[in-house]
């Protein structure tokens, strides 16, 4: 799975790695400096460059252009100020977090926005018309309530590299995605399901982690839509 932690302190690298494993990244890579990071980066990059924006710029330059839209570069800083935040964002960071890292803040920073096709406004409008405000509110409540269970199942399957379990969860999420009109997410579920069925563990776990994040983003969009 594509995930790199850049930090000059061994203890900080270890702590970041443990937090990432709890969020569905079972095998993060590590580097002490931005200069040690390989070319062709993609996925997730969590980096402490001592607050220096040039380190963030180096990492941004090493991201594979073909994967840039799906890559998250999150800067970690020991002392967070508006000036430091703006410098990191200007250098190419997608988010900036203060150390020590908090699990919830890290999870929020890693969560991408719902991608095109992950939220179908027309399908949502049809559901509201069919079930009414109360019915759609109950539907969203059920999805929100089921989110931790599905996320835990997928995280466990990824951590254990349990391909049959991963295949089952991806299949279940595919059905939910299609019902919500989230065609792009459904296709990602199908890719994960097929990779698991074919025994391609690395591809299956990578796809599983991606669909976990996008599934969570979709549920958040639906919850926001239900409030309006």
C-alpha positions as CSV (number, residue, x, y, z in Angstrom):
1,X,0.0,0.0,0.0
2,X,1.4,3.4,-0.9
3,X,2.1,5.3,2.3
4,X,5.3,7.1,3.3
5,X,6.2,8.7,6.7
6,X,9.0,11.2,6.6
7,X,10.4,12.2,10.0
8,X,13.8,12.6,11.4
9,X,12.9,11.3,14.8
10,X,12.6,7.5,15.1
11,X,10.0,7.6,17.9
12,X,7.8,10.0,16.0
13,X,8.0,7.8,12.9
14,X,7.0,4.8,15.0
15,X,4.0,6.7,16.5
16,X,2.9,7.9,13.2
17,X,3.1,4.4,11.8
18,X,0.9,3.0,14.6
19,X,-1.7,5.7,14.1
20,X,-1.8,5.0,10.3
21,X,-2.2,1.3,10.9
22,X,-5.4,2.1,12.9
23,X,-6.6,4.1,10.0
24,X,-6.2,1.3,7.4
25,X,-2.6,1.7,6.3
26,X,-1.0,-1.6,7.5
27,X,2.5,-1.2,5.9
28,X,3.7,2.4,5.8
29,X,7.2,3.1,4.5
30,X,9.6,5.4,6.3
31,X,12.3,8.0,5.5
32,X,14.2,10.3,7.7
33,X,14.3,13.3,5.2
34,X,12.5,14.5,2.1
35,X,15.7,13.9,0.2
36,X,15.6,10.2,0.9
37,X,12.1,9.8,-0.5
38,X,12.0,8.0,-3.8
39,X,10.6,9.4,-7.1
40,X,7.2,8.3,-8.3
41,X,5.4,8.8,-5.0
42,X,1.7,8.3,-4.7
43,X,-1.0,7.5,-2.2
44,X,-0.3,9.2,1.2
45,X,2.8,11.1,2.3
46,X,2.9,12.2,6.0
47,X,5.9,14.4,6.5
48,X,7.7,16.4,9.2
49,X,10.3,18.6,7.4
50,X,11.2,20.6,10.5
51,X,8.7,23.3,9.4
52,X,10.7,24.0,6.3
53,X,8.5,24.5,3.2
54,X,11.4,23.4,0.9
55,X,11.1,19.9,2.2
56,X,7.4,19.8,1.3
57,X,8.3,21.2,-2.1
58,X,10.8,18.4,-2.6
59,X,8.2,15.8,-1.8
60,X,5.6,17.4,-4.0
61,X,8.0,17.3,-6.9
62,X,8.6,13.6,-6.4
63,X,4.9,12.7,-6.7
64,X,4.0,10.8,-9.9
65,X,2.0,13.3,-12.0
66,X,-0.4,10.5,-13.1
67,X,-1.3,9.9,-9.5
68,X,-1.2,13.4,-8.2
69,X,-5.0,13.8,-7.9
70,X,-5.3,10.7,-5.7
71,X,-2.3,11.6,-3.5
72,X,-2.4,13.3,-0.1
73,X,0.6,15.2,1.2
74,X,0.1,16.0,4.9
75,X,2.7,18.2,6.7
76,X,3.5,17.7,10.4
77,X,5.0,20.5,12.4
78,X,6.1,20.8,16.0
79,X,4.9,24.4,16.3
80,X,1.9,25.3,14.2
81,X,1.4,29.0,13.4
82,X,-0.5,30.7,10.6
83,X,2.7,31.5,8.9
84,X,4.0,27.9,9.0
85,X,0.7,26.6,7.8
86,X,0.5,28.9,4.8
87,X,4.1,28.2,3.9
88,X,3.5,24.5,3.9
89,X,0.3,24.8,1.9
90,X,2.0,27.1,-0.6
91,X,4.8,24.6,-1.0
92,X,2.3,21.9,-1.9
93,X,0.9,20.3,1.3
94,X,-2.8,19.3,1.2
95,X,-3.1,19.7,5.0
96,X,-0.9,20.7,8.0
97,X,-1.1,19.1,11.4
98,X,0.5,19.9,14.8
99,X,2.5,17.3,16.6
100,X,1.8,15.2,18.6
101,X,-0.7,13.8,16.2
102,X,-4.3,13.2,17.3
103,X,-6.0,10.2,15.7
104,X,-9.2,12.1,14.8
105,X,-7.4,15.1,13.4
106,X,-5.2,12.8,11.3
107,X,-8.2,10.8,10.0
108,X,-9.9,14.1,9.0
109,X,-6.7,15.3,7.2
110,X,-6.4,12.1,5.3
111,X,-10.0,12.0,4.1
112,X,-10.4,13.2,0.5
113,X,-13.5,14.9,-0.7
114,X,-16.1,12.7,-2.4
115,X,-15.0,12.3,-6.0
116,X,-17.2,12.9,-9.1
117,X,-19.7,10.0,-9.2
118,X,-19.5,9.3,-5.5
119,X,-22.5,11.5,-4.8
120,X,-25.4,11.6,-7.3
121,X,-27.6,14.5,-6.5
122,X,-30.3,13.2,-8.9
123,X,-30.5,9.8,-7.2
124,X,-30.6,11.5,-3.8
125,X,-33.5,13.7,-4.9
126,X,-35.3,10.7,-6.2
127,X,-34.8,8.9,-2.8
128,X,-36.2,11.9,-1.0
129,X,-39.2,12.0,-3.2
130,X,-39.8,8.3,-2.8
131,X,-39.3,8.0,0.9
132,X,-39.9,11.5,2.1
133,X,-37.8,13.5,4.6
134,X,-38.4,11.1,7.5
135,X,-37.6,8.0,5.4
136,X,-34.4,9.4,3.9
137,X,-33.3,10.6,7.4
138,X,-33.7,7.0,8.6
139,X,-31.8,5.7,5.6
140,X,-28.9,8.1,6.3
141,X,-29.0,7.2,10.0
142,X,-28.7,3.5,9.1
143,X,-25.7,4.2,6.8
144,X,-24.0,6.4,9.5
145,X,-24.6,3.7,12.1
146,X,-23.3,1.0,9.9
147,X,-20.2,3.0,8.8
148,X,-17.9,2.0,11.8
149,X,-18.8,-1.7,11.4
150,X,-18.0,-1.7,7.7
151,X,-14.8,0.3,8.2
152,X,-13.7,-2.0,11.0
153,X,-14.4,-5.1,8.8
154,X,-12.4,-3.7,5.9
155,X,-9.5,-2.5,8.2
156,X,-9.3,-6.0,9.8
157,X,-9.4,-7.7,6.4
158,X,-6.6,-5.4,5.1
159,X,-4.5,-5.8,8.3
160,X,-4.8,-9.6,8.1
161,X,-4.5,-9.7,4.3
162,X,-7.7,-11.8,4.5
163,X,-8.7,-11.7,0.8
164,X,-12.0,-13.6,1.2
165,X,-13.2,-11.2,3.9
166,X,-12.0,-8.2,1.9
167,X,-14.0,-9.5,-1.1
168,X,-17.1,-9.9,1.0
169,X,-16.9,-6.3,2.4
170,X,-16.2,-4.8,-1.0
171,X,-19.2,-6.7,-2.5
172,X,-21.5,-5.4,0.3
173,X,-20.3,-1.8,-0.1
174,X,-20.8,-2.1,-3.9
175,X,-24.5,-2.8,-3.3
176,X,-24.9,0.2,-1.1
177,X,-22.9,2.4,-3.5
178,X,-25.2,1.5,-6.4
179,X,-28.3,2.2,-4.4
180,X,-27.0,5.6,-3.6
181,X,-26.0,6.3,-7.2
182,X,-22.3,6.4,-6.4
183,X,-21.2,4.7,-9.6
184,X,-17.5,5.6,-9.3
185,X,-17.3,4.2,-5.8
186,X,-19.2,1.0,-6.9
187,X,-16.5,0.6,-9.7
188,X,-13.8,0.9,-7.1
189,X,-15.5,-1.8,-5.0
190,X,-15.7,-4.0,-8.0
191,X,-12.0,-3.6,-8.6
192,X,-11.2,-4.5,-5.0
193,X,-13.5,-7.5,-5.2
194,X,-11.9,-8.7,-8.4
195,X,-8.4,-8.2,-7.1
196,X,-9.2,-10.2,-3.9
197,X,-10.8,-13.0,-5.9
198,X,-7.7,-13.2,-8.1
199,X,-5.4,-13.4,-5.1
200,X,-3.7,-10.1,-5.9
201,X,-3.1,-9.1,-2.2
202,X,-1.2,-5.9,-2.7
203,X,-3.7,-4.5,-5.2
204,X,-6.7,-5.7,-3.2
205,X,-5.5,-4.1,0.1
206,X,-4.6,-0.8,-1.7
207,X,-8.0,-0.7,-3.3
208,X,-9.6,-1.6,0.0
209,X,-8.0,1.3,1.8
210,X,-9.0,3.7,-1.0
211,X,-12.7,2.6,-0.9
212,X,-12.7,2.9,2.9
213,X,-11.9,6.5,2.7
214,X,-14.2,7.2,-0.2
215,X,-17.1,5.3,1.5
216,X,-16.6,7.4,4.6
217,X,-16.6,10.6,2.5
218,X,-19.8,9.5,0.7
219,X,-21.6,8.9,4.0
220,X,-20.5,12.3,5.2
221,X,-21.9,13.9,2.0
222,X,-25.2,12.1,2.5
223,X,-25.4,13.2,6.1
224,X,-24.8,16.8,5.1
225,X,-27.5,16.5,2.3
226,X,-30.0,15.1,4.8
227,X,-29.6,18.3,6.9
228,X,-30.8,20.5,4.0
